[in-house]
Amino acid sequence: MVTGPAFGDTDADIFSHPVHGTVRSWDDESGWGVLTSPEVPGEIWAHFSAVRTPAPGAFASLEPGESVLFTWEKADQDGYAYRATRVHRPTDEAATWNDDDREDEDDDEDEEDVFALTDVHIEFDDE
């Protein structure tokens, strides 16, 4: 069970409420680092793709000791029990939490086609 002042008692796997934390380490070459927060029961692995920047698609990097806001989930990632799903500098007012405002690699894909892929119909032959 995960507990914390931001969540109360919960056994959920994904936490969408941003918490305050600090960048413990960051490696630009590898594109990932580690965050800490008193509101999370362990260290949090963070990938550059989770870092929100004021300009979508801009180079995402963090500095050790820097304050951040982030959401996280339970995950077994490179030896860490938790993974950041979104990281945001409190000073980056132009950065967004909303994925709709970010560039998407699949912009060419028609939204109706994406939803069509989620419908599955299975029929079994009577024997």
Legacy VTK file of the C-alpha trace (Angstrom):
# vtk DataFile Version 3.0
C-alpha trace
ASCII
DATASET POLYDATA
POINTS 127 float
0.000 0.000 0.000
1.242 3.489 -0.837
0.467 6.306 1.549
1.367 9.950 1.445
0.083 13.339 2.448
-1.072 14.089 -1.103
-3.003 10.863 -1.544
-4.106 9.508 1.816
-4.223 5.729 1.997
-4.495 4.198 -1.458
-3.362 1.152 -3.360
-3.736 2.774 -6.797
-0.956 2.243 -9.342
-1.097 5.657 -11.065
-1.129 9.015 -9.293
-2.294 11.967 -11.381
-2.070 14.626 -8.673
1.276 16.470 -9.058
3.645 16.330 -6.082
6.637 18.517 -5.264
10.055 16.945 -5.540
13.739 17.438 -6.233
15.982 16.162 -9.003
18.516 13.902 -7.264
20.464 13.099 -10.433
20.179 13.602 -14.192
22.204 12.310 -17.158
21.600 14.177 -20.435
23.415 11.522 -22.505
21.245 8.712 -21.149
18.137 10.895 -21.095
16.982 9.978 -17.616
17.464 10.696 -13.955
16.096 10.210 -10.478
13.631 12.341 -8.515
12.839 12.322 -4.806
9.834 13.545 -2.837
8.648 13.128 0.741
5.240 12.318 -0.786
6.496 9.176 -2.579
7.789 6.171 -0.606
10.929 5.753 -2.753
13.079 7.237 -5.500
11.369 7.919 -8.833
12.904 7.115 -12.241
12.282 9.888 -14.795
12.778 9.825 -18.590
13.320 12.949 -20.698
10.079 12.230 -22.570
8.130 12.842 -19.345
9.609 16.334 -18.897
7.208 19.066 -20.007
8.912 22.030 -21.658
7.513 25.466 -22.540
8.003 24.688 -26.239
6.771 21.203 -27.214
9.583 19.180 -28.717
12.310 21.274 -27.043
15.317 19.544 -25.501
14.289 18.286 -22.064
16.894 18.309 -19.335
16.861 18.702 -15.569
19.527 19.866 -13.124
20.369 18.008 -9.891
18.930 19.936 -6.961
16.232 21.544 -9.127
12.668 21.683 -7.748
10.000 20.002 -9.875
6.353 19.007 -9.846
5.587 15.527 -11.135
3.029 12.751 -11.412
4.112 9.151 -10.979
3.140 5.518 -11.155
4.203 2.215 -9.656
6.577 0.574 -12.110
9.633 -1.645 -12.128
11.996 0.580 -14.120
15.786 0.099 -14.044
15.690 -0.977 -10.407
13.294 1.755 -9.256
9.820 0.948 -7.962
8.311 4.227 -9.237
8.389 6.084 -12.559
7.537 9.719 -13.285
4.778 10.085 -15.860
5.030 13.881 -16.191
7.628 16.300 -14.865
7.151 20.066 -14.841
9.298 22.915 -13.538
7.156 25.120 -11.287
8.695 28.168 -13.014
7.792 27.008 -16.549
4.333 28.545 -16.773
4.135 27.855 -20.515
4.750 24.117 -20.024
1.554 22.117 -19.888
0.195 19.030 -18.142
-2.220 18.455 -21.007
-1.061 15.881 -23.579
-3.415 17.437 -26.163
-1.122 20.477 -26.287
2.016 18.414 -26.979
3.328 17.354 -30.361
2.461 13.781 -31.162
4.502 11.446 -33.347
1.276 10.093 -34.847
-0.229 13.430 -35.942
-0.763 11.983 -39.422
-3.053 9.297 -38.085
-6.772 9.969 -38.306
-8.407 9.942 -34.872
-11.294 7.789 -36.116
-8.803 5.130 -37.254
-7.236 5.053 -33.788
-10.601 4.453 -32.136
-11.501 1.827 -34.725
-8.461 -0.158 -33.628
-9.854 -0.455 -30.122
-12.956 -2.389 -31.212
-12.443 -6.155 -31.306
-15.048 -8.700 -32.270
-14.312 -12.391 -31.695
-16.558 -15.224 -32.868
-16.046 -18.880 -32.000
-17.258 -21.730 -34.174
-19.688 -24.149 -32.553
-18.205 -27.606 -32.301
LINES 1 128
127 0 1 2 3 4 5 6 7 8 9 10 11 12 13 14 15 16 17 18 19 20 21 22 23 24 25 26 27 28 29 30 31 32 33 34 35 36 37 38 39 40 41 42 43 44 45 46 47 48 49 50 51 52 53 54 55 56 57 58 59 60 61 62 63 64 65 66 67 68 69 70 71 72 73 74 75 76 77 78 79 80 81 82 83 84 85 86 87 88 89 90 91 92 93 94 95 96 97 98 99 100 101 102 103 104 105 106 107 108 109 110 111 112 113 114 115 116 117 118 119 120 121 122 123 124 125 126
